[in-house]
Amino acid sequence: MTKLKNPLLKFTDFFKSVDHSPPLPIYFFNGEGPFFIQKGLNLLKKKFAGSPSDQLNFQTFFGHEVSANDLVNACQTFPFLSEKRIVILKGLDKMPSGEQEKLVSYLQNPSPSTFLLITAEKIDLRKKICQAIQAHGAIVSCTPPYESQIPFWIKKMAESINLGLSDEAIIELKEQLGNDLLKIQTELEKISLYHLGKKETLNRDDITVVLVGEKEHSIFDLTRAIGQKDFETAMKTLKRVLENGDHPLMVLTFLIRQFRLIWKTKDLFSNGVPKEEISKKLGVHPFYGQTLQNQARLYSEEKLQESFMMFKEADAALKESFHNPRFFLERLIFFLCQPTKNFSTRGGKT
């Protein structure tokens, strides 16, 4: 069996060390995080292709259409007016198994004049081809980021385009756009162009203008209003959310997520965890952690228990197509925003 020389790298470790580590002949970005895969390729292309002549030594192939022989020939071609070539193989997992096996002998003895950059969404790292890659190169895990990592990447992306963001602005981006870093990157570029030269640091209102335009309400505004027991704002926002096409079950999913965090926050309070440690325990940004702490004070343990019973009832009702989804969501919001006990989503009018 091939002896493994290089450990599997998390993308954050690769990102931090890429400028300080000696280059390897093979880099394999594996996972279902397209932002990390693309960022990894861009970082290495920038590092390895420093002069205009290097641009002539790029070649890209796709796993579903290239043969192993053609790929190996490209890797063994001598670079033109440069010391190195860069060959990219996108979608190793789409390459037929027989062609993958033919690549193993090259991967075990890669050309010293070529950097081979490989990507895949999902592949068994126990396969012989992956072991050969790891023996002479690096396998970088590009899984989607954890929720707690999103603010870090937003800040890094903003810094890369000389865009200053307040903590509130970072959290707003995260809440508006979720975990889609590619989408966040696009929005950051739009924000940068819109506010070019206007401010050193942008706040929440500055980015909201660009993010939502005429769409002044979102599902995140809804969860915020309900968490604060602002019934009037919540009902208005629900109307806008549904009119904008958000599915009722998605709305319910976000509500459940918010109240799980509120309940966890309350539990941490009860166990004497210091306020400044709660955000770390929850894995969220400190600003969002403070919001959760404020909301947790508004809900008793009994109210939270009743809320999850209501969520279960609402989930069942929303999955039955003959029911009016807006009716059940409005009744659920009324319950969450009011101290009323024993309130049910079954029957009645708001």
C-alpha beads as a LAMMPS data file, in Angstrom:
LAMMPS data file: protein, C-alpha beads

350 atoms
349 bonds

1 atom types
1 bond types

-500.0 500.0 xlo xhi
-500.0 500.0 ylo yhi
-500.0 500.0 zlo zhi

Masses

1 110.0

Atoms # bond

1 1 1 0.000 0.000 0.000
2 1 1 1.172 3.515 -0.815
3 1 1 2.638 5.254 2.188
4 1 1 0.810 8.490 2.969
5 1 1 3.086 11.467 3.493
6 1 1 0.616 14.326 3.810
7 1 1 -2.378 14.551 6.165
8 1 1 -5.847 15.491 4.998
9 1 1 -6.141 19.277 5.309
10 1 1 -9.100 21.345 6.364
11 1 1 -9.549 24.245 3.980
12 1 1 -8.965 26.800 6.757
13 1 1 -5.552 25.235 7.456
14 1 1 -4.706 25.188 3.754
15 1 1 -5.832 28.809 3.401
16 1 1 -3.657 29.979 6.292
17 1 1 -0.542 28.095 5.181
18 1 1 -0.626 28.297 1.378
19 1 1 1.792 31.254 1.213
20 1 1 4.252 29.729 3.660
21 1 1 4.348 26.042 2.703
22 1 1 6.606 24.608 -0.020
23 1 1 4.618 23.818 -3.194
24 1 1 3.520 20.274 -3.948
25 1 1 3.056 18.735 -7.405
26 1 1 -0.575 17.759 -6.766
27 1 1 -3.456 19.478 -4.956
28 1 1 -6.844 17.813 -4.676
29 1 1 -9.855 19.874 -3.523
30 1 1 -12.564 17.454 -2.489
31 1 1 -16.004 18.290 -1.110
32 1 1 -19.380 19.926 -1.681
33 1 1 -18.223 23.467 -0.902
34 1 1 -17.907 25.141 -4.345
35 1 1 -16.706 28.438 -2.864
36 1 1 -13.733 26.760 -1.188
37 1 1 -12.894 24.726 -4.283
38 1 1 -12.880 27.809 -6.502
39 1 1 -10.985 29.870 -3.932
40 1 1 -8.372 27.116 -3.610
41 1 1 -7.852 26.981 -7.369
42 1 1 -7.586 30.770 -7.569
43 1 1 -5.067 30.938 -4.723
44 1 1 -2.799 28.370 -6.344
45 1 1 -3.103 29.843 -9.837
46 1 1 -2.118 33.218 -8.421
47 1 1 0.800 31.681 -6.532
48 1 1 2.146 29.547 -9.380
49 1 1 1.466 31.832 -12.363
50 1 1 3.271 35.061 -11.678
51 1 1 4.209 36.249 -15.190
52 1 1 2.258 36.725 -18.430
53 1 1 4.069 33.780 -20.047
54 1 1 2.743 31.508 -17.300
55 1 1 -0.775 32.146 -18.582
56 1 1 0.188 30.150 -21.681
57 1 1 0.807 27.121 -19.502
58 1 1 -2.733 26.615 -18.201
59 1 1 -4.807 23.688 -19.372
60 1 1 -8.174 22.606 -17.984
61 1 1 -9.878 19.231 -18.394
62 1 1 -13.188 17.786 -17.202
63 1 1 -13.454 14.326 -15.700
64 1 1 -16.506 13.226 -17.662
65 1 1 -14.836 13.784 -21.041
66 1 1 -11.042 13.489 -20.724
67 1 1 -9.059 10.270 -21.003
68 1 1 -6.266 9.415 -18.603
69 1 1 -3.778 9.359 -21.500
70 1 1 -4.650 12.906 -22.605
71 1 1 -4.375 14.185 -19.051
72 1 1 -1.023 12.517 -18.469
73 1 1 0.315 13.831 -21.791
74 1 1 -0.680 17.363 -20.745
75 1 1 1.052 16.948 -17.390
76 1 1 4.223 15.661 -19.036
77 1 1 4.367 18.447 -21.639
78 1 1 7.325 20.740 -21.056
79 1 1 6.270 24.289 -20.045
80 1 1 6.544 27.116 -22.595
81 1 1 8.885 29.974 -21.552
82 1 1 8.321 29.093 -17.917
83 1 1 9.503 26.715 -15.252
84 1 1 6.076 25.233 -14.528
85 1 1 2.781 24.268 -16.120
86 1 1 -0.618 24.203 -14.402
87 1 1 -3.034 21.451 -15.380
88 1 1 -6.513 21.424 -13.851
89 1 1 -8.804 18.390 -13.721
90 1 1 -12.349 19.321 -12.691
91 1 1 -14.589 16.505 -11.518
92 1 1 -12.337 13.556 -10.791
93 1 1 -15.415 11.799 -9.394
94 1 1 -17.027 12.062 -12.859
95 1 1 -14.144 10.209 -14.511
96 1 1 -14.845 6.495 -15.200
97 1 1 -13.192 4.116 -12.741
98 1 1 -11.075 2.548 -15.471
99 1 1 -9.633 5.930 -16.448
100 1 1 -8.985 6.765 -12.785
101 1 1 -6.953 3.580 -12.420
102 1 1 -4.814 4.537 -15.421
103 1 1 -3.899 7.794 -13.678
104 1 1 -2.447 6.119 -10.610
105 1 1 0.979 5.394 -12.095
106 1 1 1.429 9.086 -13.038
107 1 1 0.257 10.269 -9.619
108 1 1 2.823 7.995 -7.998
109 1 1 5.562 9.708 -10.015
110 1 1 4.293 13.201 -10.957
111 1 1 6.163 15.509 -13.310
112 1 1 8.347 18.016 -11.423
113 1 1 7.503 20.724 -13.995
114 1 1 3.700 20.521 -13.590
115 1 1 1.269 21.466 -10.845
116 1 1 -1.786 19.236 -11.172
117 1 1 -4.876 20.713 -9.497
118 1 1 -7.813 18.319 -9.094
119 1 1 -11.376 18.849 -7.886
120 1 1 -14.262 16.540 -6.957
121 1 1 -17.545 16.898 -5.104
122 1 1 -17.528 13.484 -3.498
123 1 1 -15.132 10.571 -3.759
124 1 1 -14.065 7.734 -1.478
125 1 1 -10.675 8.772 -0.109
126 1 1 -9.811 5.106 0.496
127 1 1 -9.513 4.540 -3.260
128 1 1 -6.070 3.811 -4.648
129 1 1 -6.066 7.014 -6.728
130 1 1 -6.668 9.130 -3.617
131 1 1 -3.914 7.373 -1.718
132 1 1 -1.543 8.081 -4.609
133 1 1 -2.523 11.762 -4.540
134 1 1 -2.031 11.993 -0.795
135 1 1 1.386 10.335 -0.979
136 1 1 2.783 13.054 -3.238
137 1 1 0.384 15.959 -2.831
138 1 1 -2.298 17.444 -0.609
139 1 1 -5.957 16.570 -0.247
140 1 1 -7.923 19.589 0.931
141 1 1 -11.362 19.073 2.453
142 1 1 -13.843 21.564 0.979
143 1 1 -16.997 20.787 2.897
144 1 1 -19.641 23.512 3.295
145 1 1 -18.761 25.818 6.198
146 1 1 -20.275 25.546 9.653
147 1 1 -22.651 28.338 10.538
148 1 1 -20.196 29.693 13.100
149 1 1 -17.521 30.051 10.379
150 1 1 -19.586 32.265 8.059
151 1 1 -18.732 35.610 9.784
152 1 1 -15.005 34.776 9.513
153 1 1 -15.276 34.207 5.768
154 1 1 -17.453 37.271 5.223
155 1 1 -14.822 39.386 6.951
156 1 1 -12.009 37.803 4.928
157 1 1 -13.862 38.289 1.624
158 1 1 -14.642 41.896 2.492
159 1 1 -11.025 42.595 3.421
160 1 1 -9.856 41.136 0.107
161 1 1 -11.749 43.884 -1.740
162 1 1 -10.883 46.619 0.790
163 1 1 -14.391 46.690 2.189
164 1 1 -14.859 47.470 5.875
165 1 1 -17.910 45.984 7.596
166 1 1 -19.222 46.484 11.116
167 1 1 -20.159 43.411 13.182
168 1 1 -23.831 44.252 12.625
169 1 1 -23.291 44.383 8.857
170 1 1 -21.562 40.994 8.898
171 1 1 -24.422 39.407 10.824
172 1 1 -26.982 40.992 8.504
173 1 1 -25.210 39.504 5.490
174 1 1 -25.175 36.115 7.147
175 1 1 -28.866 36.274 8.049
176 1 1 -29.926 37.566 4.631
177 1 1 -27.848 35.193 2.508
178 1 1 -27.351 32.133 4.706
179 1 1 -24.297 29.911 4.149
180 1 1 -23.921 30.431 0.384
181 1 1 -20.440 31.956 0.256
182 1 1 -20.469 32.309 -3.534
183 1 1 -23.636 34.390 -3.300
184 1 1 -22.198 36.379 -0.395
185 1 1 -19.083 37.114 -2.448
186 1 1 -21.207 38.432 -5.323
187 1 1 -23.208 40.652 -2.977
188 1 1 -20.043 41.992 -1.353
189 1 1 -18.760 43.043 -4.760
190 1 1 -22.055 44.843 -5.450
191 1 1 -21.894 46.548 -2.045
192 1 1 -18.297 47.626 -2.677
193 1 1 -19.221 49.214 -6.008
194 1 1 -22.295 50.927 -4.566
195 1 1 -20.370 52.480 -1.651
196 1 1 -17.072 53.056 -3.454
197 1 1 -15.107 55.703 -1.536
198 1 1 -18.069 56.717 0.652
199 1 1 -17.195 55.163 4.023
200 1 1 -14.364 53.292 5.665
201 1 1 -16.735 51.001 7.562
202 1 1 -20.255 50.105 6.460
203 1 1 -23.053 49.405 8.918
204 1 1 -26.215 47.314 8.652
205 1 1 -28.269 50.020 6.927
206 1 1 -25.536 50.616 4.337
207 1 1 -25.575 47.032 3.122
208 1 1 -29.350 46.539 3.404
209 1 1 -29.885 49.181 0.715
210 1 1 -27.916 47.055 -1.743
211 1 1 -28.995 43.644 -0.514
212 1 1 -32.737 43.952 -0.593
213 1 1 -33.557 47.105 -2.572
214 1 1 -37.339 47.359 -2.661
215 1 1 -37.705 44.064 -0.794
216 1 1 -37.655 45.616 2.662
217 1 1 -38.661 42.494 4.528
218 1 1 -37.246 39.019 4.632
219 1 1 -37.638 35.794 6.507
220 1 1 -34.804 36.928 8.775
221 1 1 -36.693 40.083 9.658
222 1 1 -39.604 37.783 10.516
223 1 1 -37.616 35.612 12.927
224 1 1 -36.141 38.747 14.505
225 1 1 -39.570 40.340 15.034
226 1 1 -41.047 37.156 16.515
227 1 1 -38.037 36.656 18.791
228 1 1 -38.623 40.173 20.097
229 1 1 -42.396 39.500 20.438
230 1 1 -43.146 42.330 18.019
231 1 1 -46.477 40.946 16.798
232 1 1 -47.449 43.810 14.496
233 1 1 -44.126 43.830 12.629
234 1 1 -44.108 40.031 12.454
235 1 1 -47.552 39.880 10.827
236 1 1 -46.659 42.538 8.252
237 1 1 -43.401 40.777 7.499
238 1 1 -45.087 37.384 7.120
239 1 1 -47.354 38.868 4.446
240 1 1 -44.344 40.174 2.512
241 1 1 -42.412 36.914 2.922
242 1 1 -45.247 34.830 1.473
243 1 1 -45.857 37.338 -1.318
244 1 1 -42.169 37.116 -2.219
245 1 1 -42.593 33.370 -2.771
246 1 1 -40.955 31.858 0.310
247 1 1 -42.478 28.448 1.023
248 1 1 -44.479 28.183 4.291
249 1 1 -42.514 25.108 5.382
250 1 1 -39.260 27.030 4.901
251 1 1 -40.670 29.808 7.084
252 1 1 -41.472 27.227 9.757
253 1 1 -37.985 25.708 9.473
254 1 1 -36.365 29.073 10.171
255 1 1 -38.668 29.684 13.131
256 1 1 -37.789 26.306 14.627
257 1 1 -34.075 27.011 14.165
258 1 1 -34.396 30.414 15.853
259 1 1 -36.276 29.037 18.853
260 1 1 -33.855 26.162 19.273
261 1 1 -31.097 28.745 19.626
262 1 1 -33.221 30.782 22.044
263 1 1 -33.839 27.680 24.159
264 1 1 -30.148 26.716 24.138
265 1 1 -29.293 30.258 25.185
266 1 1 -31.756 30.112 28.060
267 1 1 -30.353 26.745 29.132
268 1 1 -26.825 28.169 29.182
269 1 1 -28.081 31.070 31.310
270 1 1 -29.636 28.575 33.741
271 1 1 -26.371 26.665 34.035
272 1 1 -24.442 29.778 34.981
273 1 1 -22.461 30.164 31.758
274 1 1 -21.024 33.726 31.616
275 1 1 -22.643 36.030 29.053
276 1 1 -19.422 36.464 27.123
277 1 1 -19.053 32.669 26.754
278 1 1 -22.568 31.965 25.476
279 1 1 -21.828 32.919 21.860
280 1 1 -18.860 30.543 21.806
281 1 1 -20.977 27.725 23.205
282 1 1 -23.653 28.346 20.563
283 1 1 -21.107 28.690 17.767
284 1 1 -22.478 32.073 16.653
285 1 1 -21.069 35.574 16.234
286 1 1 -21.045 37.633 19.493
287 1 1 -23.470 40.203 18.044
288 1 1 -25.998 37.511 17.167
289 1 1 -25.334 35.870 20.526
290 1 1 -26.330 39.095 22.279
291 1 1 -29.552 39.202 20.235
292 1 1 -30.348 35.651 21.343
293 1 1 -29.668 36.533 24.971
294 1 1 -32.091 39.444 24.769
295 1 1 -34.740 37.241 23.195
296 1 1 -34.226 34.404 25.700
297 1 1 -35.208 36.753 28.515
298 1 1 -38.647 37.143 26.917
299 1 1 -39.503 33.429 26.987
300 1 1 -40.098 31.174 29.970
301 1 1 -39.133 27.515 29.953
302 1 1 -42.814 26.591 29.869
303 1 1 -43.456 28.907 26.915
304 1 1 -40.600 27.371 24.958
305 1 1 -41.881 23.851 25.641
306 1 1 -45.321 24.863 24.413
307 1 1 -43.772 26.523 21.373
308 1 1 -42.225 23.288 20.162
309 1 1 -45.536 21.490 20.579
310 1 1 -47.023 24.215 18.388
311 1 1 -44.255 23.808 15.831
312 1 1 -45.066 20.100 15.586
313 1 1 -48.763 20.824 15.044
314 1 1 -48.028 23.510 12.470
315 1 1 -45.639 21.211 10.587
316 1 1 -48.330 18.541 10.275
317 1 1 -50.926 21.102 9.185
318 1 1 -48.672 22.730 6.563
319 1 1 -47.944 19.355 4.977
320 1 1 -51.644 18.813 4.317
321 1 1 -52.354 20.596 1.049
322 1 1 -56.017 21.294 1.790
323 1 1 -55.116 23.599 4.689
324 1 1 -54.509 27.329 4.314
325 1 1 -50.783 27.734 5.159
326 1 1 -50.987 31.435 5.929
327 1 1 -53.781 30.807 8.457
328 1 1 -51.638 28.396 10.471
329 1 1 -48.534 30.563 10.310
330 1 1 -50.492 33.606 11.528
331 1 1 -51.905 31.636 14.469
332 1 1 -48.439 30.298 15.281
333 1 1 -46.972 33.813 15.255
334 1 1 -49.774 35.047 17.485
335 1 1 -48.940 32.313 19.976
336 1 1 -45.200 32.998 19.882
337 1 1 -45.661 36.745 20.374
338 1 1 -48.249 36.493 23.141
339 1 1 -48.087 35.119 26.713
340 1 1 -51.356 33.193 26.096
341 1 1 -51.217 29.577 27.258
342 1 1 -52.897 26.505 25.776
343 1 1 -53.273 28.201 22.417
344 1 1 -53.672 25.745 19.530
345 1 1 -53.210 25.953 15.776
346 1 1 -56.283 23.768 15.347
347 1 1 -59.428 25.570 14.321
348 1 1 -60.669 29.064 15.090
349 1 1 -59.851 32.459 13.594
350 1 1 -57.214 35.029 14.481

Bonds

1 1 1 2
2 1 2 3
3 1 3 4
4 1 4 5
5 1 5 6
6 1 6 7
7 1 7 8
8 1 8 9
9 1 9 10
10 1 10 11
11 1 11 12
12 1 12 13
13 1 13 14
14 1 14 15
15 1 15 16
16 1 16 17
17 1 17 18
18 1 18 19
19 1 19 20
20 1 20 21
21 1 21 22
22 1 22 23
23 1 23 24
24 1 24 25
25 1 25 26
26 1 26 27
27 1 27 28
28 1 28 29
29 1 29 30
30 1 30 31
31 1 31 32
32 1 32 33
33 1 33 34
34 1 34 35
35 1 35 36
36 1 36 37
37 1 37 38
38 1 38 39
39 1 39 40
40 1 40 41
41 1 41 42
42 1 42 43
43 1 43 44
44 1 44 45
45 1 45 46
46 1 46 47
47 1 47 48
48 1 48 49
49 1 49 50
50 1 50 51
51 1 51 52
52 1 52 53
53 1 53 54
54 1 54 55
55 1 55 56
56 1 56 57
57 1 57 58
58 1 58 59
59 1 59 60
60 1 60 61
61 1 61 62
62 1 62 63
63 1 63 64
64 1 64 65
65 1 65 66
66 1 66 67
67 1 67 68
68 1 68 69
69 1 69 70
70 1 70 71
71 1 71 72
72 1 72 73
73 1 73 74
74 1 74 75
75 1 75 76
76 1 76 77
77 1 77 78
78 1 78 79
79 1 79 80
80 1 80 81
81 1 81 82
82 1 82 83
83 1 83 84
84 1 84 85
85 1 85 86
86 1 86 87
87 1 87 88
88 1 88 89
89 1 89 90
90 1 90 91
91 1 91 92
92 1 92 93
93 1 93 94
94 1 94 95
95 1 95 96
96 1 96 97
97 1 97 98
98 1 98 99
99 1 99 100
100 1 100 101
101 1 101 102
102 1 102 103
103 1 103 104
104 1 104 105
105 1 105 106
106 1 106 107
107 1 107 108
108 1 108 109
109 1 109 110
110 1 110 111
111 1 111 112
112 1 112 113
113 1 113 114
114 1 114 115
115 1 115 116
116 1 116 117
117 1 117 118
118 1 118 119
119 1 119 120
120 1 120 121
121 1 121 122
122 1 122 123
123 1 123 124
124 1 124 125
125 1 125 126
126 1 126 127
127 1 127 128
128 1 128 129
129 1 129 130
130 1 130 131
131 1 131 132
132 1 132 133
133 1 133 134
134 1 134 135
135 1 135 136
136 1 136 137
137 1 137 138
138 1 138 139
139 1 139 140
140 1 140 141
141 1 141 142
142 1 142 143
143 1 143 144
144 1 144 145
145 1 145 146
146 1 146 147
147 1 147 148
148 1 148 149
149 1 149 150
150 1 150 151
151 1 151 152
152 1 152 153
153 1 153 154
154 1 154 155
155 1 155 156
156 1 156 157
157 1 157 158
158 1 158 159
159 1 159 160
160 1 160 161
161 1 161 162
162 1 162 163
163 1 163 164
164 1 164 165
165 1 165 166
166 1 166 167
167 1 167 168
168 1 168 169
169 1 169 170
170 1 170 171
171 1 171 172
172 1 172 173
173 1 173 174
174 1 174 175
175 1 175 176
176 1 176 177
177 1 177 178
178 1 178 179
179 1 179 180
180 1 180 181
181 1 181 182
182 1 182 183
183 1 183 184
184 1 184 185
185 1 185 186
186 1 186 187
187 1 187 188
188 1 188 189
189 1 189 190
190 1 190 191
191 1 191 192
192 1 192 193
193 1 193 194
194 1 194 195
195 1 195 196
196 1 196 197
197 1 197 198
198 1 198 199
199 1 199 200
200 1 200 201
201 1 201 202
202 1 202 203
203 1 203 204
204 1 204 205
205 1 205 206
206 1 206 207
207 1 207 208
208 1 208 209
209 1 209 210
210 1 210 211
211 1 211 212
212 1 212 213
213 1 213 214
214 1 214 215
215 1 215 216
216 1 216 217
217 1 217 218
218 1 218 219
219 1 219 220
220 1 220 221
221 1 221 222
222 1 222 223
223 1 223 224
224 1 224 225
225 1 225 226
226 1 226 227
227 1 227 228
228 1 228 229
229 1 229 230
230 1 230 231
231 1 231 232
232 1 232 233
233 1 233 234
234 1 234 235
235 1 235 236
236 1 236 237
237 1 237 238
238 1 238 239
239 1 239 240
240 1 240 241
241 1 241 242
242 1 242 243
243 1 243 244
244 1 244 245
245 1 245 246
246 1 246 247
247 1 247 248
248 1 248 249
249 1 249 250
250 1 250 251
251 1 251 252
252 1 252 253
253 1 253 254
254 1 254 255
255 1 255 256
256 1 256 257
257 1 257 258
258 1 258 259
259 1 259 260
260 1 260 261
261 1 261 262
262 1 262 263
263 1 263 264
264 1 264 265
265 1 265 266
266 1 266 267
267 1 267 268
268 1 268 269
269 1 269 270
270 1 270 271
271 1 271 272
272 1 272 273
273 1 273 274
274 1 274 275
275 1 275 276
276 1 276 277
277 1 277 278
278 1 278 279
279 1 279 280
280 1 280 281
281 1 281 282
282 1 282 283
283 1 283 284
284 1 284 285
285 1 285 286
286 1 286 287
287 1 287 288
288 1 288 289
289 1 289 290
290 1 290 291
291 1 291 292
292 1 292 293
293 1 293 294
294 1 294 295
295 1 295 296
296 1 296 297
297 1 297 298
298 1 298 299
299 1 299 300
300 1 300 301
301 1 301 302
302 1 302 303
303 1 303 304
304 1 304 305
305 1 305 306
306 1 306 307
307 1 307 308
308 1 308 309
309 1 309 310
310 1 310 311
311 1 311 312
312 1 312 313
313 1 313 314
314 1 314 315
315 1 315 316
316 1 316 317
317 1 317 318
318 1 318 319
319 1 319 320
320 1 320 321
321 1 321 322
322 1 322 323
323 1 323 324
324 1 324 325
325 1 325 326
326 1 326 327
327 1 327 328
328 1 328 329
329 1 329 330
330 1 330 331
331 1 331 332
332 1 332 333
333 1 333 334
334 1 334 335
335 1 335 336
336 1 336 337
337 1 337 338
338 1 338 339
339 1 339 340
340 1 340 341
341 1 341 342
342 1 342 343
343 1 343 344
344 1 344 345
345 1 345 346
346 1 346 347
347 1 347 348
348 1 348 349
349 1 349 350
